[in-house]
Amino acid sequence: MNKLFVAVVLAGCAELTCAQAPSKPAATVPAPAPSSQGQQVHPRRALAKLDGFDMAPAKATANQIGGASRGSGAKLVLYAPHKARIYTLRPSFSWKGDATAQYKFHIQDVTGVFSWEREITGTSLAYPADAPALEPGKTYLWKVDPVSPLLGPPPPAAMIIVLGGPERAQIDAEIEQIPGSGFEKDQGLARYFFDHRLWYDAVMVVSDLIARNPDRADLFEMRAMLYYQLPETEPLADADLARWK
């Protein structure tokens, strides 16, 4: 157990008010057009920056979140909000790094009672079925440490707050009411998560849609809109848009 990791983040968690919920969103993700091939994508400057995806205050530093600096020269960067709400109990995680290198992924609750880690090769991890599911209502921190010191220092941890209680029950009910089936249902689910500023969930659903429909430019535009909300993932937004120039 990394005691320093827990102590530093607990202090940051108290300052950021872990139970805080963002204000009601004022904008929604644009509905994808039905046509795909040859569809023109809006330029990056047309993608709106919206509040609520990252709950960390604008002036929050990396030290407040996890104890290290997110300098622009860092080789390893978490592709995630500093602090975000999440609905799924088995998220997908990704980071900027060396796709051939080994990393140690670590997640724990802010009390330090629960922790799970795994050494993997690559720059992403879908939280596996053999790992204990995250619990509604709890707050967790995840981080990635490079196995080799040649890959540079690890970035600070990111905080996720798993929705629970009446709010989760309400979302369960509203998801059931999303019309359609198959692709249409998933498309509606992606927009729902976007509108509720559930960044991890929206990215997961849209990325799955893209994997099943790689020729739909509108899906790449939707994901670019999500990626553009965070400084860490702006290069990913550019890549999604550049695919259809």
Secondary structure, 3 states (H helix, E strand, C coil): CCHHHHHHHHHHHHHHCCCCCCCCCCCCCCCCCCCCCCCCCCCHHHCCCCCCCCCCCCCCCHHHHCCCCCCCCCCCEECCCCEEEECCCCCEEEEECCCCCEEEEEEEECCCCCEEEEEEECCEEECCCCCCCCCCCCEEEEEEEECCHHHCCCCCCEEEEECCHHHHHHHHHHHHCCCCCHHHHHHHHHHHHHHCCCHHHHHHHHHHHHHHCCCCHHHHHHHHHHHCCCHHHHHHHHHHHHCCC
